[in-house]
């Protein structure tokens, strides 16, 4: 025996049996197929996203250390450039050294220099760090002149850097303090991707990004200025002035 709800359902079905299905609204019916594609289906491919993220994370990609991601960026430069463009950044390509690096776009803002970019401004080097970069860059250039541009493993020993740094920064008073100062600076530059950690023989590898970090003219001017400061402090005139001032006291 049919219950009350069964009678209600059968009555509703018979009432709607002869009716035509309602047409879709114009807004839904006229929607292009392309607009119904889900957001996940139009995302940038995963490999390009991973390469761009790695590039932004460290500011560079080296063929020697990340060959797969390096090839992705090299074969899809337009897609990666589109990712960097809203940040006013671009890709620098140095295929000879197997290097890709982030650089500041200056085509639309010629009145500004790259140091005014907010991402670069946060990563400025202090005087001691800049000095060490200049010294390391000189060694890197000499290495490439001897071994050829693009040659890898430009190494230098910690003991070879110590006297060069001492020329400009002076003697801190003890060998241990001098070594600690240098190791601290090298560790800071390692965070910028410029050098590796010292190996078991206390040697570091100068990474090729140092060739693009700063203008060689500016680095050379820094070294000249520091030499002048050291020469002025150790000149006989300064020594005699110091002695006369002590006598006056």
SEROTOR-934537 format. One record per residue: residue in three letters; x, y, z of N, C-alpha, C in turn. Coordinates in pm, whole numbers, padded with zeros to 5 digits, always signed. Example, Ala and Ser with C-alpha at 12.3 -4.5 7.8 and 13.67 -1.06 7.14 Angstrom:
<atoms>
ala+01319-00569+00780+01230-00450+00780+01320-00330+00780
ser+01285-00225+00708+01367-00106+00714+01290+00003+00787
</atoms>
This chain:
<atoms>
unk+00085-00120+00000+00000+00000+00000+00089+00124+00000
unk+00063+00212-00098+00147+00331-00110+00123+00426+00004
unk+00229+00478+00058+00220+00573+00167+00193+00714+00117
unk+00184+00806+00209+00154+00946+00176+00265+01007+00090
unk+00394+00983+00127+00505+01043+00054+00519+00983-00085
unk+00482+00852-00102+00487+00791-00234+00386+00856-00327
unk+00263+00883-00276+00161+00950-00356+00205+01090-00396
unk+00272+01160-00302+00317+01297-00329+00422+01301-00438
unk+00515+01206-00436+00622+01200-00536+00567+01165-00673
unk+00474+01065-00681+00417+01025-00810+00336+01138-00871
unk+00266+01216-00789+00188+01330-00836+00279+01436-00898
unk+00397+01459-00835+00492+01560-00885+00552+01516-01016
unk+00581+01386-01030+00641+01335-01153+00546+01346-01269
unk+00417+01309-01247+00318+01316-01354+00290+01460-01396
unk+00298+01554-01304+00273+01695-01336+00383+01754-01422
unk+00507+01705-01406+00621+01760-01480+00658+01678-01603
unk+00583+01569-01628+00622+01480-01737+00612+01549-01872
unk+00511+01631-01894+00492+01693-02025+00558+01826-02042
unk+00624+01876-01941+00685+02010-01950+00819+02003-02018
unk+00854+02112-02089+00983+02121-02156+01091+02166-02057
unk+01212+02120-02074+01319+02168-01985+01344+02316-02005
unk+01367+02387-01898+01390+02531-01906+01523+02560-01974
unk+01524+02657-02066+01650+02691-02134+01747+02756-02037
unk+01876+02738-02066+01979+02801-01984+01976+02951-02004
unk+02011+03024-01900+02016+03169-01913+02122+03210-02014
unk+02106+03330-02071+02198+03375-02173+02341+03385-02120
unk+02351+03425-01993+02485+03444-01935+02561+03313-01931
unk+02491+03203-01901+02557+03073-01894+02575+03015-02031
unk+02470+03025-02116+02476+02962-02247+02580+03026-02336
unk+02600+03158-02322+02693+03229-02410+02836+03231-02357
unk+02863+03167-02244+02998+03170-02187+03093+03091-02276
unk+03201+03151-02324+03297+03079-02408+03357+02960-02333
unk+03395+02860-02410+03454+02741-02349+03583+02775-02278
unk+03660+02871-02336+03790+02905-02277+03776+02958-02135
unk+03664+03032-02107+03648+03093-01976+03610+02993-01869
unk+03570+02874-01913+03533+02773-01814+03651+02688-01772
unk+03766+02712-01833+03884+02636-01795+03925+02672-01654
unk+03955+02577-01574+03992+02603-01435+04127+02671-01428
unk+04148+02737-01317+04271+02813-01298+04394+02723-01300
unk+04383+02603-01246+04498+02513-01239+04545+02470-01377
unk+04452+02470-01478+04486+02426-01612+04563+02530-01691
unk+04565+02656-01646+04636+02761-01718+04758+02810-01641
unk+04798+02743-01536+04915+02783-01459+05042+02758-01538
unk+05146+02832-01503+05277+02808-01562+05322+02667-01525
unk+05389+02602-01618+05429+02463-01594+05518+02453-01470
unk+05513+02338-01408+05581+02318-01281+05732+02337-01293
unk+05791+02287-01402+05937+02296-01416+05983+02441-01430
unk+05902+02523-01500+05938+02665-01515+05922+02737-01382
unk+05816+02703-01307+05798+02764-01175+05912+02730-01082
unk+05956+02605-01083+06066+02563-00996+06196+02634-01034
unk+06220+02649-01163+06341+02717-01208+06339+02864-01169
unk+06223+02930-01186+06211+03072-01150+06226+03091-01000
unk+06169+03002-00921+06182+03011-00775+06327+02995-00732
unk+06397+02901-00793+06540+02882-00760+06621+03004-00800
unk+06587+03062-00913+06658+03181-00961+06638+03298-00866
unk+06516+03316-00817+06488+03425-00724+06542+03396-00585
unk+06550+03270-00548+06597+03235-00415+06743+03270-00395
unk+06825+03238-00495+06969+03261-00483+07021+03373-00573
unk+06935+03420-00666+06979+03525-00757+07059+03474-00874
unk+07082+03343-00882+07162+03286-00990+07132+03138-01007
unk+07169+03087-01122+07164+02944-01151+07292+02907-01224
unk+07363+02808-01173+07487+02763-01236+07465+02629-01303
unk+07515+02616-01423+07501+02490-01496+07571+02376-01423
unk+07681+02408-01355+07758+02304-01288+07684+02245-01168
unk+07603+02325-01099+07536+02278-00978+07389+02243-00999
unk+07321+02313-01092+07178+02288-01117+07156+02275-01268
unk+07210+02169-01329+07204+02160-01477+07062+02153-01532
unk+06972+02081-01466+06836+02067-01518+06760+02200-01516
unk+06764+02269-01400+06696+02399-01390+06761+02502-01481
unk+06892+02493-01496+06964+02584-01585+06913+02569-01728
unk+06896+02446-01774+06847+02423-01911+06703+02468-01928
unk+06622+02454-01823+06482+02498-01831+06476+02647-01858
unk+06553+02727-01782+06551+02872-01801+06609+02909-01938
unk+06714+02837-01978+06779+02869-02105+06689+02839-02224
unk+06602+02740-02210+06512+02704-02320+06376+02773-02310
unk+06346+02836-02197+06218+02908-02181+06243+03048-02123
unk+06329+03128-02187+06360+03261-02130+06241+03355-02129
unk+06151+03344-02230+06037+03435-02234+05945+03414-02115
unk+05917+03285-02083+05826+03256-01972+05884+03304-01839
unk+06015+03281-01818+06078+03323-01693+06085+03475-01686
unk+06110+03540-01799+06114+03686-01803+05978+03745-01765
unk+05871+03680-01809+05736+03728-01775+05711+03719-01625
unk+05771+03620-01559+05757+03605-01414+05832+03716-01342
unk+05949+03755-01394+06034+03854-01329+05992+03998-01362
unk+05923+04016-01473+05893+04152-01522+05818+04239-01422
unk+05716+04189-01350+05646+04277-01253+05737+04328-01141
unk+05849+04261-01118+05943+04304-01015+06052+04394-01071
unk+06039+04432-01199+06141+04511-01268+06275+04438-01269
unk+06269+04307-01283+06389+04225-01290+06396+04157-01426
unk+06515+04111-01461+06536+04043-01589+06642+03934-01569
unk+06667+03858-01674+06764+03750-01667+06893+03794-01736
unk+07005+03773-01670+07134+03788-01733+07185+03650-01773
unk+07231+03636-01896+07274+03506-01948+07423+03511-01980
unk+07498+03422-01919+07642+03410-01945+07669+03263-01976
unk+07647+03227-02102+07661+03086-02141+07806+03040-02137
unk+07900+03131-02154+08041+03092-02152+08079+03037-02015
unk+08029+03103-01909+08058+03057-01773+07950+02964-01720
unk+07849+02934-01801+07740+02847-01755+07664+02909-01640
unk+07622+03036-01659+07563+03112-01549+07441+03190-01595
unk+07335+03183-01516+07217+03266-01532+07198+03344-01403
unk+07168+03472-01412+07157+03552-01291+07049+03658-01308
unk+06998+03704-01194+06894+03806-01193+06959+03944-01202
unk+06905+04030-01286+06955+04166-01295+06836+04261-01298
unk+06862+04388-01273+06757+04489-01266+06730+04545-01405
unk+06602+04556-01439+06563+04616-01567+06573+04768-01557
unk+06643+04829-01650+06660+04974-01649+06603+05039-01774
unk+06537+04962-01860+06490+05018-01986+06379+05120-01968
unk+06296+05103-01863+06183+05194-01843+06213+05303-01740
unk+06319+05288-01665+06355+05388-01563+06503+05422-01577
unk+06543+05487-01688+06686+05514-01710+06746+05610-01609
unk+06661+05688-01542+06717+05785-01447+06762+05717-01317
unk+06722+05594-01295+06760+05521-01175+06872+05422-01206
unk+06953+05391-01106+07052+05287-01125+07006+05161-01051
unk+07078+05051-01076+07033+04923-01021+07041+04919-00869
unk+07124+05004-00810+07138+05002-00663+07016+05059-00593
unk+06930+05130-00667+06811+05186-00606+06696+05086-00601
unk+06712+04972-00665+06607+04871-00663+06592+04816-00521
unk+06470+04802-00469+06452+04760-00328+06514+04626-00294
unk+06513+04531-00390+06572+04401-00360+06725+04408-00354
unk+06783+04495-00435+06928+04510-00435+06973+04591-00315
unk+06894+04693-00280+06931+04782-00170+06945+04705-00039
unk+06866+04600-00023+06872+04521+00100+06997+04434+00107
unk+07064+04416-00006+07178+04324-00012+07310+04398-00036
unk+07313+04525-00007+07437+04600-00027+07548+04547+00064
unk+07669+04556+00015+07785+04510+00092+07845+04627+00168
unk+07902+04598+00286+07973+04703+00358+08113+04718+00302
unk+08192+04807+00361+08324+04839+00307+08417+04718+00307
unk+08422+04646+00418+08512+04530+00427+08471+04421+00329
unk+08341+04398+00316+08293+04297+00222+08327+04338+00078
unk+08307+04465+00047+08337+04514-00088+08485+04502-00119
unk+08567+04529-00018+08712+04515-00036+08748+04371-00070
unk+08693+04277+00004+08724+04137-00022+08672+04094-00158
unk+08556+04147-00200+08505+04117-00334+08603+04166-00440
unk+08657+04285-00420+08754+04339-00516+08878+04252-00525
unk+08927+04207-00411+09046+04121-00409+09017+03988-00477
unk+08902+03929-00444+08865+03800-00503+08842+03813-00654
unk+08786+03927-00693+08760+03945-00836+08891+03955-00914
unk+08989+04017-00857+09120+04024-00922+09176+03884-00943
unk+09164+03800-00841+09212+03662-00854+09131+03585-00958
unk+09000+03610-00963+08915+03541-01060+08953+03580-01203
unk+08974+03709-01225+09014+03757-01358+09148+03697-01398
unk+09244+03694-01304+09375+03634-01334+09361+03486-01366
unk+09272+03418-01294+09249+03275-01319+09194+03253-01461
unk+09098+03335-01501+09041+03320-01635+09141+03357-01744
unk+09227+03453-01716+09328+03489-01815+09428+03374-01835
unk+09453+03301-01729+09548+03190-01737+09483+03062-01788
unk+09359+03036-01743+09294+02908-01776+09188+02920-01884
unk+09149+03042-01919+09046+03062-02020+08914+03101-01957
unk+08840+03190-02027+08710+03233-01977+08615+03115-01967
unk+08550+03102-01854+08458+02991-01833+08521+02874-01761
unk+08652+02880-01736+08717+02773-01662+08665+02771-01519
unk+08636+02653-01469+08577+02640-01335+08686+02621-01229
unk+08640+02621-01105+08728+02593-00990+08841+02695-00975
unk+08805+02822-00973+08903+02927-00944+08927+02929-00794
unk+09032+02862-00751+09056+02844-00608+09161+02941-00556
unk+09152+02968-00427+09254+03048-00359+09258+03005-00213
unk+09378+03001-00157+09395+02957-00019+09370+03072+00078
unk+09323+03037+00195+09298+03137+00300+09427+03211+00333
unk+09539+03139+00340+09667+03201+00375+09712+03302+00271
unk+09666+03286+00146+09703+03382+00042+09619+03510+00051
unk+09500+03499+00109+09414+03616+00123+09449+03701+00245
unk+09500+03638+00348+09526+03710+00473+09617+03831+00455
unk+09735+03818+00394+09821+03937+00382+09761+04047+00294
unk+09682+04009+00193+09622+04111+00106+09516+04191+00180
unk+09440+04123+00263+09338+04193+00342+09404+04281+00447
unk+09517+04236+00501+09585+04311+00605+09642+04442+00551
unk+09679+04444+00424+09734+04566+00363+09635+04681+00374
unk+09506+04651+00354+09405+04755+00350+09336+04778+00484
unk+09318+04671+00562+09244+04684+00687+09333+04693+00809
unk+09464+04674+00791+09554+04682+00904+09561+04551+00982
unk+09652+04547+01075+09673+04428+01157+09583+04435+01279
unk+09493+04337+01299+09402+04341+01414+09470+04311+01547
unk+09596+04270+01542+09668+04248+01668+09713+04107+01691
unk+09647+04011+01630+09688+03872+01645+09647+03795+01521
unk+09719+03688+01496+09691+03606+01378+09553+03541+01387
unk+09514+03499+01505+09383+03434+01521+09269+03532+01491
unk+09284+03657+01538+09182+03757+01510+09175+03787+01361
unk+09291+03792+01297+09297+03820+01155+09228+03709+01076
unk+09254+03586+01113+09192+03472+01045+09041+03469+01069
unk+09002+03499+01192+08858+03501+01225+08786+03608+01145
unk+08849+03724+01131+08789+03833+01053+08769+03790+00909
unk+08870+03727+00850+08860+03684+00711+08754+03576+00694
unk+08752+03479+00783+08654+03370+00773+08511+03423+00787
unk+08495+03524+00873+08362+03584+00889+08318+03654+00761
unk+08409+03728+00699+08377+03796+00573+08346+03696+00462
unk+08423+03589+00456+08400+03487+00353+08264+03420+00372
unk+08227+03398+00497+08098+03337+00525+07985+03430+00482
unk+08005+03560+00500+07904+03657+00457+07892+03660+00304
unk+08006+03651+00236+08004+03650+00090+07948+03519+00036
unk+07964+03414+00112+07904+03286+00072+07753+03298+00063
unk+07694+03376+00154+07550+03398+00150+07505+03471+00025
unk+07596+03544-00040+07566+03612-00166+07599+03526-00287
unk+07644+03402-00262+07676+03311-00371+07808+03338-00439
unk+07899+03408-00371+08025+03448-00434+08137+03348-00414
unk+08135+03276-00303+08242+03180-00272+08179+03056-00211
unk+08261+02952-00204+08220+02830-00134+08281+02829+00006
unk+08242+02733+00085+08303+02716+00217+08445+02664+00200
unk+08536+02696+00294+08672+02642+00285+08671+02490+00290
unk+08756+02427+00211+08766+02282+00211+08864+02235+00318
unk+08899+02108+00315+08988+02052+00417+09127+02115+00412
unk+09165+02169+00297+09297+02232+00282+09288+02384+00296
unk+09175+02432+00349+09152+02576+00370+09165+02654+00240
unk+09098+02603+00137+09089+02672+00009+08942+02696-00022
unk+08916+02808-00087+08780+02839-00130+08775+02845-00282
unk+08656+02827-00337+08635+02840-00481+08560+02970-00505
unk+08613+03054-00592+08548+03181-00628+08446+03149-00738
unk+08321+03177-00711+08215+03140-00806+08202+03245-00916
unk+08160+03204-01036+08164+03295-01152+08072+03415-01144
unk+07974+03416-01055+07885+03532-01044+07962+03656-01005
unk+08082+03641-00949+08161+03756-00907+08197+03843-01028
unk+08199+03784-01147+08231+03861-01267+08121+03962-01301
unk+08000+03943-01246+07888+04030-01278+07838+04109-01158
unk+07900+04090-01043+07847+04152-00922+07861+04303-00923
unk+07975+04353-00966+07999+04497-00961+08085+04539-01078
unk+08080+04667-01107+08160+04723-01214+08307+04717-01176
unk+08392+04659-01261+08535+04652-01228+08598+04789-01203
unk+08547+04892-01270+08602+05027-01251+08578+05073-01108
unk+08457+05046-01057+08426+05085-00920+08510+05008-00819
unk+08529+04880-00844+08611+04799-00753+08756+04845-00755
unk+08806+04877-00873+08944+04925-00882+08958+05059-00811
unk+08858+05146-00825+08861+05275-00757+08861+05257-00605
unk+08789+05155-00558+08787+05127-00415+08926+05088-00365
unk+08995+05001-00441+09129+04959-00402+09226+05077-00403
unk+09216+05162-00504+09306+05279-00511+09282+05370-00393
unk+09156+05394-00358+09124+05482-00246+09178+05424-00116
unk+09163+05293-00097+09212+05231+00026+09364+05236+00033
unk+09431+05217-00080+09578+05228-00080+09620+05369-00040
unk+09550+05469-00090+09583+05607-00054+09565+05632+00095
unk+09459+05574+00152+09435+05591+00295+09546+05527+00378
unk+09590+05408+00336+09697+05339+00407+09828+05417+00394
unk+09856+05465+00271+09979+05540+00249+09980+05670+00330
unk+09865+05733+00343+09856+05858+00418+09882+05835+00567
unk+09832+05722+00616+09849+05692+00759+09994+05657+00794
unk+10065+05601+00696+10203+05557+00722+10308+05653+00666
unk+10267+05768+00611+10362+05861+00551+10444+05931+00659
unk+10571+05970+00628+10657+06040+00726+10596+06172+00773
unk+10525+06242+00684+10465+06370+00723+10365+06350+00836
unk+10284+06245+00823+10186+06217+00928+10254+06180+01059
unk+10367+06106+01045+10439+06065+01165+10499+06186+01235
unk+10556+06283+01156+10615+06402+01218+10509+06490+01280
unk+10391+06499+01212+10283+06577+01269+10236+06518+01401
unk+10233+06385+01406+10191+06318+01528+10290+06346+01641
unk+10423+06340+01607+10525+06365+01709+10516+06508+01760
unk+10497+06605+01668+10490+06745+01709+10369+06771+01798
unk+10257+06704+01763+10138+06723+01843+10159+06666+01984
unk+10234+06555+01993+10262+06498+02125+10353+06588+02206
unk+10451+06657+02135+10541+06747+02207+10464+06867+02260
unk+10369+06917+02179+10292+07032+02223+10210+07000+02347
unk+10166+06876+02357+10091+06837+02474+10184+06829+02594
</atoms>
